[in-house]
Amino acid sequence: MIIEYVGVNEINGSLIAIEGVKDAFYEETVDIMLDNGTVRHGRIVQLEGERAVIQVFEGTSSISLTNTKTRLKAKPMEIALSPEMIGRIFDGVGKPIDGLGELFPDEYKNINGTPINPVSRVYPKNYIRTGISTIDVLTTLIRGQKLPIFSGSGMSHNELAVQIVRQAEIADNDKGFCIVFAAMGVKNDVADYFKRSFEESGVLEKVVMFLNLSNDPIIERILTPRCALTAAEYLAFELNMHVLVIMTDMTPYCEALREFSSSKEEIPGRKGYPGYLYSDLASLYERAGMVKGSEGSVTQIPILTMPNDDITHPIPDLTGYITEGQIVLDREMNTRGIFPPVNVLPSLSRLMKDGIGEGFTREDHSALANQLFSSYAKVTDARSLASVIGEDELSSTDKKYIEFGRKFEDEFVNQGDDANRSIEQSLDLGWKLLSILPRSELDRIDDSLLKKYLPSEGA
């Protein structure tokens, strides 16, 4: 039953409050009819007895305290879903903005999703190839995983996101694969860059794109990832597709959440963010996974810019607790022109052990990754020693590590934004770099694998 109320008791920023509301529920959608006949939209964000606080999507200017009519629609915020949404561009609340007309929906779904029963979850297996060596070899992205990218303001995370969209694929190409791309709080030039890049490379036909601009209402920024994930769940669990969700940037999302919380006069937590920031982020990240009865999967790559490059800031800190690893971008590498500027040592994929090796990538993958990590960690020690005593005074082994570190960064990490390497090419390059080091230093790899793959052992 649709109920209509006349008059508004309070207006505060983008919020209005009405009294005497009965049988309403949290996040119920409403229509707000102004004196001039225009209709705005909103949702209930707070209930206190019979007092309802409503956030107005289009803002509260020109709303009258006396003549405004508020109609409760008795349903939550929903998004129209259809297989035709692949290749389309939407705004932050799921309305088409590509000039191709309205979507003809198969169904509507609540953007807050349906909680997945933990018992029905399937453990993530197999991997998604990105064509980027540092990710594919050292922090492998597993289907159903949530693997964030920690970046910093002004770094090349947008270019990395575009490269992943352009190159990502699954090994069994006979199964459906698509990408849901959600951009939050981006400037017009960045939004144009994303659209242009996807169109020119021809990948837009496999992308569902949601764009929330920096001058759009903050409420839309809060809804954008939920709309994107609802679309991803529909494609994965009803159409049995493998869906990669890329969300950039989670920091404007969290700042919108902080502003929204402040307008409701809630008690702030760390650095002014609401105390429920952890549970709110978890409600997004935990929508990744695989479920019994469906062949599809939802894999997430949330991208966030760390304020002041501080990895202990609440946003990356809480994200790290919820997700299964992280890919960390390094400002010093970015300044040197290395792309992608992935800092290998603090980067981690906790699920990669279950989606690599024989039957998935190659039998030597796990051992090679362990050895590359171990060897590159020793490069740091050698460089520290060289800064004290000079490189000429180093032992021959330490000099080899210095050489290995230089070539590892210049050839393995640095590959440019147009290089699409197969998993075999990336693994072979890793072996080529390890051949720089003395055989005695390769203590993480079995002799059988060394004989088979190490170039100097030649087989």
Backbone hydrogen bonds, N-H to C=O, Kabsch-Sander energy under -0.5 kcal/mol:
donor,donor_aa,acceptor,acceptor_aa,energy
3,I,1,M,-0.5
3,I,72,L,-1.1
5,Y,70,T,-3.3
7,G,68,T,-3.4
8,V,65,L,-3.1
9,N,17,A,-2.3
10,E,17,A,-1.4
12,N,15,L,-3.0
15,L,12,N,-2.2
16,I,54,I,-2.4
17,A,10,E,-2.4
18,I,52,A,-2.2
21,V,50,E,-3.1
27,E,44,I,-2.6
28,E,25,F,-1.8
29,T,75,K,-2.8
30,V,42,G,-2.6
31,D,71,R,-2.4
32,I,40,R,-3.2
33,M,31,D,-0.6
33,M,69,K,-3.1
34,L,32,I,-0.6
34,L,38,T,-2.6
37,G,34,L,-1.6
40,R,32,I,-3.0
42,G,30,V,-2.0
43,R,55,Q,-1.6
44,I,28,E,-2.5
45,V,53,V,-2.7
46,Q,53,V,-1.3
48,E,51,R,-2.8
51,R,48,E,-1.8
52,A,18,I,-2.6
52,A,50,E,-0.5
53,V,46,Q,-2.9
54,I,16,I,-3.4
54,I,52,A,-0.5
55,Q,43,R,-2.6
56,V,14,S,-2.8
56,V,54,I,-0.6
57,F,41,H,-2.8
57,F,55,Q,-0.6
58,E,41,H,-0.6
59,G,56,V,-1.1
63,I,60,T,-1.7
68,T,64,S,-0.7
69,K,33,M,-2.2
70,T,5,Y,-3.5
71,R,31,D,-3.2
71,R,69,K,-0.5
72,L,3,I,-3.3
72,L,70,T,-0.6
73,K,29,T,-2.3
77,M,27,E,-0.7
79,I,109,K,-2.0
81,L,107,E,-2.7
85,M,82,S,-2.0
86,I,83,P,-1.3
87,G,207,V,-2.5
88,R,85,M,-1.9
90,F,209,M,-3.4
91,D,95,K,-2.5
92,G,211,L,-0.6
94,G,91,D,-1.7
97,I,89,I,-2.5
98,D,89,I,-0.6
106,D,81,L,-3.0
107,E,81,L,-1.5
109,K,79,I,-1.8
111,I,77,M,-2.2
113,G,110,N,-1.7
117,N,115,P,-0.5
120,S,117,N,-1.6
121,R,117,N,-0.6
121,R,118,P,-1.0
122,V,290,M,-2.6
126,N,354,D,-0.6
128,I,141,L,-2.9
129,R,127,Y,-0.5
129,R,169,E,-2.4
133,S,131,G,-0.5
135,I,132,I,-0.6
136,D,132,I,-3.0
137,V,133,S,-2.7
138,L,133,S,-0.7
138,L,134,T,-0.7
139,T,134,T,-0.8
139,T,135,I,-0.9
142,I,140,T,-0.6
143,R,126,N,-1.3
145,Q,142,I,-2.1
147,L,145,Q,-0.5
147,L,300,Q,-2.7
149,I,302,P,-2.5
150,F,148,P,-0.5
150,F,327,I,-2.9
151,S,149,I,-0.7
151,S,304,L,-3.0
155,M,152,G,-2.0
157,H,155,M,-0.7
158,N,155,M,-0.5
160,L,156,S,-1.7
161,A,157,H,-2.6
162,V,158,N,-2.2
163,Q,159,E,-2.2
164,I,160,L,-2.4
165,V,161,A,-2.3
166,R,162,V,-2.5
167,Q,163,Q,-2.0
168,A,164,I,-2.6
169,E,129,R,-2.1
171,A,127,Y,-0.6
173,N,171,A,-1.5
175,K,172,D,-2.0
178,C,242,H,-2.1
179,I,206,K,-2.6
180,V,244,L,-2.3
181,F,179,I,-0.6
181,F,208,V,-2.9
182,A,180,V,-0.5
182,A,246,I,-2.9
183,A,181,F,-0.5
183,A,210,F,-2.8
184,M,248,T,-1.9
185,G,212,N,-0.6
186,V,212,N,-1.8
191,A,187,K,-2.4
192,D,188,N,-2.4
193,Y,189,D,-1.9
194,F,190,V,-2.4
195,K,191,A,-2.4
196,R,192,D,-2.9
197,S,193,Y,-2.5
198,F,194,F,-2.2
199,E,195,K,-2.3
200,E,196,R,-2.8
201,S,197,S,-1.7
202,G,198,F,-0.6
202,G,199,E,-0.7
203,V,198,F,-1.1
204,L,198,F,-1.5
206,K,203,V,-2.3
207,V,204,L,-1.8
208,V,179,I,-2.7
209,M,88,R,-2.3
209,M,207,V,-0.6
210,F,181,F,-3.1
211,L,90,F,-2.6
212,N,183,A,-2.6
212,N,210,F,-0.5
213,L,211,L,-0.5
214,S,186,V,-2.2
216,D,213,L,-1.7
220,E,217,P,-0.8
221,R,217,P,-1.1
222,I,218,I,-1.6
223,L,219,I,-1.3
224,T,220,E,-1.9
227,C,223,L,-2.4
228,A,224,T,-2.4
229,L,225,P,-2.4
230,T,226,R,-1.9
231,A,227,C,-2.1
232,A,228,A,-2.1
233,E,229,L,-2.6
234,Y,230,T,-2.0
235,L,231,A,-2.3
236,A,232,A,-2.5
237,F,233,E,-2.8
238,E,234,Y,-1.5
239,L,234,Y,-1.1
241,M,235,L,-1.9
242,H,176,G,-2.9
243,V,241,M,-0.6
243,V,297,S,-3.1
244,L,178,C,-2.1
245,V,243,V,-0.6
245,V,299,T,-3.8
246,I,180,V,-2.5
246,I,244,L,-0.6
247,M,245,V,-0.5
247,M,301,I,-1.6
248,T,182,A,-2.7
248,T,246,I,-0.5
249,D,303,I,-0.6
250,M,303,I,-2.6
253,Y,249,D,-1.0
254,C,250,M,-2.3
255,E,251,T,-2.4
256,A,252,P,-2.2
257,L,253,Y,-2.0
258,R,254,C,-2.1
259,E,255,E,-2.3
260,F,256,A,-2.6
261,S,257,L,-2.5
262,S,258,R,-2.3
263,S,259,E,-2.0
264,K,260,F,-1.1
265,E,262,S,-1.5
266,E,261,S,-2.1
269,G,273,Y,-3.4
272,G,269,G,-1.7
273,Y,270,R,-2.2
275,G,267,I,-0.7
277,L,274,P,-1.8
280,D,276,Y,-2.5
281,L,277,L,-2.7
282,A,278,Y,-2.5
283,S,279,S,-1.8
284,L,280,D,-0.7
284,L,281,L,-1.0
285,Y,281,L,-2.9
286,E,282,A,-2.5
287,R,284,L,-1.6
288,A,285,Y,-1.4
289,G,298,V,-2.5
290,M,122,V,-0.5
292,K,120,S,-2.8
294,S,291,V,-1.5
296,G,236,A,-0.6
297,S,241,M,-1.5
298,V,289,G,-2.3
299,T,243,V,-2.9
299,T,297,S,-0.5
300,Q,145,Q,-2.7
301,I,245,V,-3.1
303,I,247,M,-3.6
304,L,149,I,-2.4
306,M,151,S,-3.0
306,M,304,L,-0.6
309,D,306,M,-2.4
310,D,307,P,-1.8
311,I,309,D,-0.8
313,H,310,D,-1.5
317,D,313,H,-2.7
318,L,314,P,-2.6
319,T,315,I,-2.1
320,G,316,P,-2.3
321,Y,317,D,-1.1
322,I,318,L,-1.4
323,T,319,T,-2.6
324,E,146,K,-2.3
325,G,323,T,-0.5
326,Q,348,L,-2.2
327,I,148,P,-2.4
328,V,326,Q,-0.5
328,V,343,N,-0.5
329,L,150,F,-3.0
329,L,327,I,-0.5
330,D,341,P,-3.3
334,N,330,D,-2.1
335,T,331,R,-2.4
336,R,332,E,-1.5
337,G,334,N,-1.1
338,I,333,M,-2.2
342,V,340,P,-2.1
343,N,328,V,-3.3
344,V,342,V,-0.9
347,S,343,N,-0.6
347,S,344,V,-0.8
348,L,326,Q,-3.0
350,R,324,E,-1.4
351,L,324,E,-0.5
352,M,349,S,-1.1
354,D,351,L,-1.7
355,G,352,M,-1.6
360,F,357,G,-2.2
361,T,357,G,-2.1
365,H,362,R,-1.8
368,L,364,D,-2.6
369,A,365,H,-2.6
370,N,366,S,-2.2
371,Q,367,A,-2.2
372,L,368,L,-2.6
373,F,369,A,-2.3
374,S,370,N,-2.4
375,S,371,Q,-2.9
376,Y,372,L,-2.4
377,A,373,F,-2.0
378,K,374,S,-1.4
379,V,375,S,-1.1
380,T,376,Y,-1.1
381,D,377,A,-1.1
382,A,378,K,-2.3
383,R,379,V,-2.6
384,S,380,T,-2.1
385,L,381,D,-2.2
386,A,382,A,-2.4
387,S,383,R,-1.8
388,V,384,S,-0.6
388,V,385,L,-1.1
389,I,385,L,-2.6
390,G,386,A,-1.8
393,E,390,G,-1.0
394,L,391,E,-1.3
399,K,395,S,-2.2
400,K,396,S,-1.7
401,Y,397,T,-2.0
402,I,398,D,-2.2
403,E,399,K,-2.3
404,F,400,K,-3.0
405,G,401,Y,-2.9
406,R,402,I,-2.0
407,K,403,E,-2.4
408,F,404,F,-2.8
409,E,405,G,-2.0
410,D,406,R,-2.2
411,E,407,K,-2.7
412,F,407,K,-0.8
412,F,408,F,-1.1
413,V,408,F,-2.5
414,N,409,E,-1.7
415,Q,339,F,-2.7
415,Q,413,V,-0.7
416,G,339,F,-2.0
419,A,416,G,-0.6
420,N,418,D,-0.6
421,R,131,G,-2.1
421,R,419,A,-0.6
426,S,422,S,-2.1
427,L,423,I,-2.3
428,D,424,E,-2.6
429,L,425,Q,-2.0
430,G,426,S,-1.8
431,W,427,L,-2.0
432,K,428,D,-2.3
433,L,429,L,-2.0
434,L,430,G,-2.0
435,S,431,W,-1.4
436,I,433,L,-1.5
437,L,434,L,-1.3
441,E,438,P,-1.8
442,L,439,R,-1.5
443,D,441,E,-1.7
445,I,442,L,-0.6
450,L,446,D,-2.1
451,K,447,D,-2.7
452,K,448,S,-1.4
453,Y,449,L,-2.7
454,L,449,L,-0.5
454,L,450,L,-1.7
457,E,454,L,-1.7
458,G,454,L,-1.2
458,G,455,P,-0.5
